[in-house]
Amino acid sequence: MTEFVQSPDGLRIAYEVVGQGKPILLIHGFASSRVQNWRATGWYGALTGAGYRVIAMDCRGHGESDKPHDPAFYDYALMAGDALSVLEMLGIGEADVMGYSMGGHLGLQILMEHLQVLRRLVVAGVGETYLRNPFEQRFAIADALLEPDAGRITDPLQKMFRDFAGQPGKDRVALAACMRGKRRIWSAAELTRSSRPGLVVCGSDDRISGAPGPLAAALHDGRAATVPDRDHMSAVGDKQTKAAVLAFLAE
């Protein structure tokens, strides 16, 4: 059942809670939602079956959460704050956090700025490209999301994002604003100061994320897992991704 919490800047953030046990917060990827990223790919069942209480949120601009059209609302610091608001509403002081793609970036933001709420971190769909300007094409992608004629988009990456953001029920204007929002990238030197265990998981064919090893090596206590023959879109629900995550969480 969908519940809502109000963010510090007045937005309604949607979330749901499934199962009983140790809490794990799930943060989905760009242009996705808690349903598309986690429920539809079997993560709810996998995690609740392993004894976890799943807390899955819709990031602002996505799913059932509010969708402002101003990029100022999509600072990653604000979006990470939404995750903290959900945990606070539920009275949870510490949780595991798993994020995919954009959600992985937000997980790293939580690791570096809100360590007190984090037990273990899973970063999936984010790898070595994080360490070398992963957002260099984001303004061009935002322009592609707003292009009236999708047939005019020839760049493969821009086309992929446009097709995904153009699925029914998604607000491309809000998503373009999200793509333009303020970002903070933590350097390898900064990440080494983290003090929570982290797992970095990427598909072997994921050209968006790159390999997981370099990012995992930058974390204070990081491990890497590669899912064979999977790309950015197909790795998220793969059984080997689930096996790697569940083994890490159980340590």
C-alpha positions as CSV (number, residue, x, y, z in Angstrom):
1,M,0.0,0.0,0.0
2,T,1.3,3.4,-0.9
3,E,2.1,5.8,1.9
4,F,3.5,9.3,1.7
5,V,5.9,11.5,3.7
6,Q,6.5,15.2,3.2
7,S,10.0,16.3,2.3
8,P,11.6,19.3,4.0
9,D,10.9,21.4,1.0
10,G,7.2,20.4,0.8
11,L,7.0,17.6,-1.7
12,R,5.0,14.4,-1.2
13,I,7.3,11.4,-1.4
14,A,5.6,8.0,-2.0
15,Y,6.9,4.7,-0.4
16,E,5.6,1.3,0.6
17,V,6.7,-1.2,3.2
18,V,6.6,-5.0,2.6
19,G,7.6,-7.8,4.9
20,Q,9.1,-8.0,8.4
21,G,12.6,-8.2,9.6
22,K,15.8,-6.2,9.1
23,P,15.0,-3.0,7.2
24,I,16.4,-2.3,3.7
25,L,15.7,0.8,1.8
26,L,15.5,0.5,-2.0
27,I,16.1,3.5,-4.2
28,H,15.3,3.1,-7.9
29,G,17.0,4.3,-11.1
30,F,16.4,7.3,-13.3
31,A,13.0,7.3,-15.0
32,S,12.0,4.2,-13.2
33,S,9.9,3.7,-10.0
34,R,9.8,1.4,-7.0
35,V,7.3,-0.8,-8.9
36,Q,9.2,-1.0,-12.2
37,N,12.7,-1.3,-10.7
38,W,12.1,-3.5,-7.6
39,R,8.7,-5.1,-7.5
40,A,8.4,-6.2,-11.1
41,T,11.9,-7.6,-11.1
42,G,11.3,-9.9,-8.1
43,W,13.3,-8.0,-5.5
44,Y,10.4,-7.7,-3.0
45,G,10.0,-11.4,-3.0
46,A,13.7,-12.2,-2.8
47,L,14.3,-9.8,0.1
48,T,11.2,-10.6,2.1
49,G,12.0,-14.3,1.6
50,A,15.4,-13.7,3.1
51,G,14.0,-12.0,6.2
52,Y,14.1,-8.4,5.3
53,R,11.6,-5.6,5.7
54,V,11.5,-3.8,2.4
55,I,11.0,0.0,2.3
56,A,10.8,1.0,-1.3
57,M,10.4,4.7,-2.3
58,D,9.6,6.7,-5.4
59,C,12.1,9.4,-5.9
60,R,10.8,12.9,-6.5
61,G,9.8,13.2,-10.2
62,H,9.1,9.5,-10.4
63,G,6.3,7.0,-9.7
64,E,3.7,8.3,-7.3
65,S,5.8,11.1,-5.8
66,D,5.4,14.8,-6.7
67,K,6.9,15.8,-10.0
68,P,8.1,19.5,-10.0
69,H,9.4,20.8,-13.3
70,D,12.1,23.0,-11.9
71,P,15.7,21.6,-11.8
72,A,16.3,23.3,-8.5
73,F,14.2,20.6,-6.8
74,Y,16.5,17.8,-8.0
75,D,19.7,18.5,-6.2
76,Y,21.0,15.1,-5.2
77,A,21.4,16.4,-1.6
78,L,17.6,17.0,-1.5
79,M,16.8,13.6,-3.1
80,A,19.0,11.8,-0.5
81,G,17.2,13.8,2.1
82,D,13.9,12.3,0.9
83,A,15.3,8.9,1.7
84,L,16.1,10.0,5.3
85,S,12.6,11.4,5.6
86,V,11.1,8.0,4.8
87,L,13.3,6.3,7.4
88,E,12.5,8.9,10.0
89,M,8.7,8.6,9.3
90,L,9.1,4.8,10.0
91,G,11.2,5.4,13.1
92,I,14.1,3.5,11.6
93,G,17.5,4.7,12.8
94,E,19.7,2.4,10.7
95,A,19.1,0.4,7.6
96,D,20.7,-1.3,4.7
97,V,20.4,0.7,1.5
98,M,20.4,-0.5,-2.1
99,G,20.3,1.8,-5.0
100,Y,20.3,1.1,-8.7
101,S,21.9,3.6,-11.2
102,M,20.6,7.0,-10.0
103,G,19.6,5.3,-6.8
104,G,23.2,4.1,-6.5
105,H,24.5,7.6,-6.8
106,L,22.0,8.6,-4.0
107,G,23.2,5.7,-1.9
108,L,26.8,7.1,-2.2
109,Q,25.5,10.5,-1.2
110,I,24.0,8.9,1.9
111,L,27.2,7.0,2.6
112,M,29.2,10.2,2.6
113,E,26.8,12.7,4.2
114,H,24.4,10.6,6.4
115,L,26.6,7.7,7.5
116,Q,24.6,7.3,10.8
117,V,21.6,5.8,9.1
118,L,23.5,3.3,7.0
119,R,24.4,-0.3,7.9
120,R,25.5,-1.7,4.6
121,L,25.3,-0.2,1.1
122,V,24.7,-1.9,-2.3
123,V,25.4,0.2,-5.3
124,A,24.2,-1.5,-8.5
125,G,24.4,-0.2,-12.1
126,V,27.1,2.3,-11.0
127,G,30.8,1.4,-11.5
128,E,34.1,2.9,-12.7
129,T,32.5,5.7,-14.8
130,Y,31.4,7.3,-11.5
131,L,35.0,8.2,-10.9
132,R,35.4,10.0,-14.2
133,N,32.5,12.5,-14.8
134,P,29.5,10.2,-15.3
135,F,27.2,13.2,-16.0
136,E,29.0,14.7,-19.0
137,Q,26.1,13.9,-21.3
138,R,23.2,14.7,-19.0
139,F,22.3,18.1,-20.4
140,A,22.1,16.6,-23.9
141,I,20.0,13.7,-22.5
142,A,17.7,16.3,-20.9
143,D,17.3,18.0,-24.3
144,A,16.5,14.6,-25.9
145,L,13.8,14.0,-23.3
146,L,12.1,17.2,-24.4
147,E,12.6,16.8,-28.1
148,P,9.1,16.8,-29.7
149,D,10.1,14.4,-32.5
150,A,11.8,11.3,-31.0
151,G,12.7,10.3,-34.5
152,R,15.2,13.1,-34.7
153,I,17.3,11.6,-31.9
154,T,20.2,9.7,-33.4
155,D,22.6,9.3,-30.4
156,P,22.1,5.8,-29.0
157,L,22.4,6.8,-25.3
158,Q,20.1,9.8,-25.7
159,K,17.6,7.5,-27.6
160,M,17.7,4.9,-24.9
161,F,16.9,7.4,-22.2
162,R,14.2,9.0,-24.3
163,D,12.5,5.7,-25.0
164,F,12.6,4.7,-21.4
165,A,11.3,8.0,-20.1
166,G,8.6,8.0,-22.8
167,Q,6.9,5.0,-21.4
168,P,3.2,5.5,-20.4
169,G,2.7,7.4,-17.1
170,K,6.1,9.1,-17.0
171,D,6.5,12.9,-16.9
172,R,9.3,13.7,-19.4
173,V,9.4,17.4,-18.3
174,A,10.0,16.4,-14.7
175,L,12.5,13.8,-15.7
176,A,14.4,16.4,-17.9
177,A,14.4,18.7,-14.8
178,C,15.8,15.8,-12.7
179,M,18.5,15.2,-15.3
180,R,19.6,18.9,-15.0
181,G,19.6,18.9,-11.2
182,K,22.7,19.6,-9.1
183,R,25.1,16.7,-8.6
184,R,28.0,16.0,-6.3
185,I,30.6,13.4,-7.3
186,W,32.8,12.0,-4.5
187,S,36.4,11.4,-5.5
188,A,38.2,8.1,-4.9
189,A,40.2,9.8,-2.1
190,E,37.0,11.0,-0.4
191,L,35.3,7.6,-0.8
192,T,38.1,5.9,1.1
193,R,37.0,7.8,4.2
194,S,33.7,5.9,4.2
195,S,33.4,3.3,7.0
196,R,30.6,1.1,6.0
197,P,30.7,-2.1,4.0
198,G,29.8,-1.6,0.3
199,L,29.0,-3.9,-2.6
200,V,29.2,-2.6,-6.2
201,V,27.4,-4.8,-8.8
202,C,27.3,-4.2,-12.5
203,G,26.6,-6.2,-15.6
204,S,29.6,-7.2,-17.7
205,D,28.0,-5.5,-20.8
206,D,27.0,-2.3,-19.0
207,R,28.7,0.5,-20.8
208,I,26.9,3.2,-18.7
209,S,28.4,2.0,-15.4
210,G,31.6,0.4,-16.5
211,A,33.3,-2.3,-14.4
212,P,32.5,-2.5,-10.7
213,G,36.0,-3.1,-9.5
214,P,37.5,0.5,-9.5
215,L,34.6,2.0,-7.6
216,A,34.6,-0.9,-5.1
217,A,38.3,-0.4,-4.6
218,A,37.7,3.2,-3.8
219,L,35.4,2.4,-0.9
220,H,36.8,1.9,2.6
221,D,35.4,-1.7,2.7
222,G,34.2,-2.4,-0.8
223,R,33.6,-5.6,-2.8
224,A,32.8,-6.0,-6.5
225,A,30.5,-8.4,-8.3
226,T,30.1,-8.7,-12.1
227,V,26.9,-10.2,-13.6
228,P,27.9,-11.9,-16.9
229,D,26.2,-11.1,-20.2
230,R,24.0,-8.4,-18.7
231,D,23.8,-4.7,-19.6
232,H,22.4,-1.6,-17.7
233,M,18.8,-2.6,-18.2
234,S,19.0,-6.4,-17.8
235,A,21.3,-6.7,-14.8
236,V,18.8,-5.3,-12.2
237,G,16.6,-8.3,-12.0
238,D,19.1,-11.0,-12.8
239,K,19.2,-14.0,-10.4
240,Q,23.0,-13.6,-10.1
241,T,22.6,-10.0,-9.1
242,K,20.2,-11.1,-6.4
243,A,22.5,-13.9,-5.2
244,A,25.4,-11.5,-4.9
245,V,23.4,-8.9,-3.0
246,L,21.8,-11.4,-0.6
247,A,25.2,-13.0,0.2
248,F,26.7,-9.6,0.9
249,L,23.8,-8.5,3.2
250,A,24.0,-11.7,5.1
251,E,27.7,-11.3,6.1
